[in-house]
Amino acid sequence: MCCLTMLFEIVPNISEGRDIGTVDAAVAATEAAGARVIHRTSDAVHHRSVITAAGSASQVVAAAVALARVTLERIDLRQHRGEHPRIGALDVLPFVPLGDATLDDAVTLAHRAAARIWRELGIPVLLYGAAASAPHRANLADVRRGEFEGLAERTRDPLWAFDYGEEPHPSAGAIAVGARPFLLAFNVDLNSPDLALARSIARSLRERDGGLRTLKALGIRLTPDVVQVSFNLTDVDAVPLYRVRELVRLAAERQGVSVRRSELIGLAPRRTVVRTARAYQAAGA
């Protein structure tokens, strides 16, 4: 048996950021399955919530299935509209190794959870990250391209067929289940209505367009007067958090725009926080 004494984290992203009762139910199901919820956050504009939970192998797999059941019962993507891309009611389900656990151990759990979710709930799964069944399926953004509305047509292509399951669920869509190292989700809001500016900054900084290695970014509108550059730092040591914020600030200032605020979604390793604090302390010295 794999991973019996090891610890793992799951970071499910659910497509609900407005009905706190649904988020509460997802948290309760996660904890009832034995995993410990250590952070949660919801965003009404993104229409999305992120839950961070930790536990043993059996606990996080059970929690993943229980949470998928809640989202199946309470979220209908046919009625869902938000700024964040999504393919499922439970949209993304990454398994993250902690302590002595390895990424290969997390891949094993991703497959275990995916098989149970399909068998017990009838929600199909696309595997991504280290669990991907082919190199072209490793990038989450590629897996999610076309979103819920384009899912049925896209998965008819053998290159994008489900790893578990055959057809999208009518209301719950599909789930991207993966395994990955720890990452940071970080947002920088700008005092500007200019969505083109946010998207331009995102393109200039993200890896896929020639920017910083391991950095992913999107430009998103939050309100009529505020836009956001939303990041995933997929290697917390390769790209310092403070560097991302300062690069956004400098790019915005060149267009006469100021930073409204920045926001960390979920948890960060202590070394990341210390590194950021020291950088700003030195800058102010």
C-alpha positions in Angstrom: 0.0 0.0 0.0 1.3 3.5 -1.0 1.9 6.4 1.3 0.2 5.1 4.5 2.2 7.2 7.0 2.8 10.2 4.7 1.1 13.6 4.6 -0.4 15.3 1.6 -2.2 18.5 0.7 -5.2 18.9 -1.6 -6.1 22.3 -2.9 -9.6 21.9 -4.5 -10.9 24.9 -6.6 -14.7 24.9 -6.7 -16.8 26.9 -9.1 -18.7 28.8 -6.4 -17.6 32.1 -4.8 -21.0 33.7 -3.9 -23.1 31.1 -2.1 -21.1 30.7 1.2 -23.5 27.9 2.2 -22.2 25.7 -0.6 -18.6 26.5 0.4 -19.4 25.7 4.0 -20.8 22.4 2.9 -17.7 21.6 0.9 -15.5 22.4 3.9 -17.7 20.3 6.2 -17.5 17.3 3.8 -13.7 17.6 3.6 -13.3 17.6 7.3 -15.9 14.8 7.9 -13.8 12.6 5.6 -10.8 13.1 8.0 -8.7 15.8 6.2 -8.0 19.1 8.1 -9.0 22.3 6.4 -6.2 24.8 7.0 -7.4 27.6 4.7 -10.3 28.8 2.6 -11.0 31.8 0.4 -13.9 32.8 -1.9 -14.1 35.4 -4.6 -17.4 36.6 -6.0 -16.0 38.1 -9.2 -14.0 34.9 -10.1 -17.0 33.0 -8.8 -14.6 30.5 -7.3 -13.4 29.3 -3.9 -10.1 27.6 -3.0 -9.9 25.2 -0.1 -6.6 24.0 1.3 -6.7 20.7 3.3 -4.1 18.2 4.6 -4.1 14.7 5.8 -2.9 11.1 5.2 -3.3 9.5 1.8 -6.6 7.8 2.7 -8.0 11.0 4.3 -7.2 13.3 1.3 -8.6 10.8 -1.2 -11.8 10.4 0.8 -12.0 14.2 1.2 -11.7 14.7 -2.5 -14.5 12.3 -3.3 -16.7 13.8 -0.6 -16.1 17.3 -1.8 -16.8 16.3 -5.4 -20.2 14.9 -4.2 -21.1 18.2 -2.6 -20.2 20.2 -5.7 -22.2 17.7 -7.9 -25.3 18.2 -5.7 -25.0 22.0 -5.3 -23.4 23.5 -8.4 -24.8 23.7 -11.9 -22.3 25.0 -14.4 -25.0 25.7 -16.9 -26.0 28.6 -14.6 -22.4 29.6 -13.7 -20.7 32.8 -14.9 -17.5 34.1 -13.5 -14.2 35.6 -14.6 -12.1 32.5 -13.9 -11.8 29.7 -16.5 -13.4 26.4 -15.5 -14.5 23.0 -16.8 -16.1 21.7 -13.7 -18.2 22.3 -10.5 -15.1 20.9 -8.7 -12.8 22.4 -11.3 -9.3 21.6 -10.2 -8.1 19.0 -7.7 -4.3 18.9 -7.2 -2.5 16.5 -4.8 0.6 18.0 -3.3 3.2 15.9 -1.4 4.3 17.1 2.1 7.3 16.1 4.2 8.7 12.8 3.1 6.0 12.2 0.5 7.1 12.3 -3.2 5.5 13.6 -6.3 5.2 10.0 -7.5 3.2 9.3 -4.3 0.9 12.2 -5.1 0.4 10.9 -8.7 -0.8 7.6 -7.2 -3.3 9.4 -5.1 -4.5 11.5 -8.1 -5.3 8.3 -10.0 -6.9 6.7 -7.0 -9.2 9.7 -6.5 -10.0 10.1 -10.2 -11.0 6.5 -10.5 -13.3 6.7 -7.4 -14.9 10.0 -8.6 -15.8 8.6 -12.0 -16.9 5.2 -10.6 -19.0 6.6 -7.6 -20.2 9.9 -9.0 -20.1 9.7 -12.8 -17.9 12.8 -13.1 -15.2 12.4 -15.7 -11.6 13.4 -15.1 -8.7 14.8 -17.1 -5.3 14.3 -15.5 -2.7 17.1 -15.5 0.6 18.1 -14.0 2.8 15.2 -12.9 -0.2 12.9 -13.3 -0.8 13.8 -17.0 -1.2 10.8 -19.3 0.7 12.7 -22.1 3.1 15.6 -22.2 0.6 17.9 -24.0 -1.8 17.4 -21.2 0.5 18.5 -18.4 -0.3 22.3 -18.5 -3.6 23.1 -16.6 -4.4 26.0 -18.9 -4.3 23.7 -21.9 -6.5 21.1 -20.2 -9.0 23.8 -19.4 -9.0 25.4 -22.8 -12.6 25.8 -24.2 -14.0 25.7 -20.7 -17.2 23.9 -19.7 -19.1 25.1 -22.7 -16.6 23.5 -25.2 -15.8 20.4 -23.1 -18.0 17.9 -25.0 -16.7 18.8 -28.4 -13.1 19.0 -27.3 -13.0 15.6 -25.5 -14.2 13.9 -28.7 -10.7 14.5 -30.0 -8.6 11.4 -29.0 -5.8 13.8 -28.0 -8.1 15.2 -25.3 -10.3 12.2 -24.4 -11.0 11.8 -20.7 -8.6 9.7 -18.7 -11.5 8.5 -16.6 -15.0 8.6 -18.0 -16.6 9.1 -21.4 -18.9 12.2 -21.5 -19.0 15.4 -19.5 -21.5 15.4 -16.7 -24.5 17.6 -17.7 -24.2 20.0 -14.8 -20.9 19.2 -13.1 -18.7 19.1 -16.2 -15.4 17.4 -15.5 -12.6 17.7 -13.0 -8.9 18.4 -13.7 -7.1 16.1 -11.2 -3.4 16.4 -10.9 -0.2 16.1 -8.9 2.2 19.0 -8.4 4.7 20.6 -6.1 3.6 23.5 -3.8 2.7 26.6 -5.7 1.6 30.1 -4.8 -1.6 31.8 -6.1 -1.0 35.5 -6.0 -3.1 38.4 -7.3 -2.2 42.1 -7.9 -5.1 44.5 -8.4 -4.6 47.8 -10.3 -6.5 51.1 -10.0 -7.5 51.0 -13.6 -10.5 50.0 -15.8 -8.0 48.9 -18.6 -8.3 45.2 -19.0 -5.9 45.3 -22.0 -3.3 46.7 -19.6 -3.7 43.8 -17.2 -3.6 41.3 -20.0 -0.5 42.9 -21.5 1.3 42.8 -18.1 0.3 39.1 -17.8 1.7 38.3 -21.2 4.9 40.1 -20.5 5.6 38.2 -17.3 4.3 34.7 -17.9 6.6 31.9 -19.0 4.6 30.8 -22.1 5.0 34.2 -23.7 8.8 34.5 -22.9 8.6 35.8 -19.4 9.7 34.4 -16.1 10.3 30.7 -15.8 7.5 28.7 -14.1 5.2 31.8 -13.9 1.6 31.7 -15.1 -0.6 34.8 -15.4 -4.0 36.0 -16.5 -5.5 39.5 -16.8 -9.0 39.7 -15.3 -11.6 42.5 -14.7 -12.8 42.7 -11.1 -15.0 45.8 -11.2 -15.6 48.6 -13.7 -12.7 50.5 -12.2 -10.3 47.7 -11.1 -8.4 45.0 -13.1 -6.3 42.2 -11.8 -3.2 40.4 -12.8 -3.6 36.9 -11.4 -0.6 34.6 -11.0 0.4 31.0 -10.3 4.0 30.7 -9.1 4.7 27.1 -9.8 8.2 27.0 -8.4 8.2 29.1 -5.2 12.0 29.3 -5.1 12.6 30.1 -8.8 10.6 33.4 -8.8 10.4 35.4 -5.6 7.0 36.7 -4.7 8.2 40.2 -4.1 9.8 40.3 -7.6 6.4 39.5 -9.2 4.6 42.3 -7.4 7.4 44.8 -8.1 7.4 43.9 -11.8 3.7 44.5 -12.0 4.0 47.8 -10.1 6.7 49.1 -12.5 4.8 48.0 -15.6 1.7 49.7 -14.4 3.4 52.9 -13.3 4.8 53.3 -16.8 1.2 53.6 -17.9 0.3 56.0 -15.1 -1.5 53.3 -13.1 -1.0 52.4 -9.4 -1.3 49.1 -7.5 -4.5 49.0 -5.4 -3.5 45.9 -3.4 -2.0 42.4 -3.6 -3.4 39.2 -2.3 -2.1 35.8 -1.5 -4.6 32.9 -2.0 -4.0 30.0 0.3 -0.8 29.3 2.1 2.9 30.1 1.5 6.0 28.4 2.8 7.7 30.3 5.6 10.8 30.8 3.6 8.8 32.6 1.0 7.3 35.0 3.5 10.7 35.6 5.1 12.4 36.3 1.8 9.7 38.8 0.8 9.9 40.6 4.2 13.7 40.8 4.0 13.5 42.2 0.4 11.1 45.0 1.4 13.0 45.7 4.6 16.2 46.1 2.7 14.5 48.4 0.1 13.3 50.6 2.9 16.6 50.7 4.7 
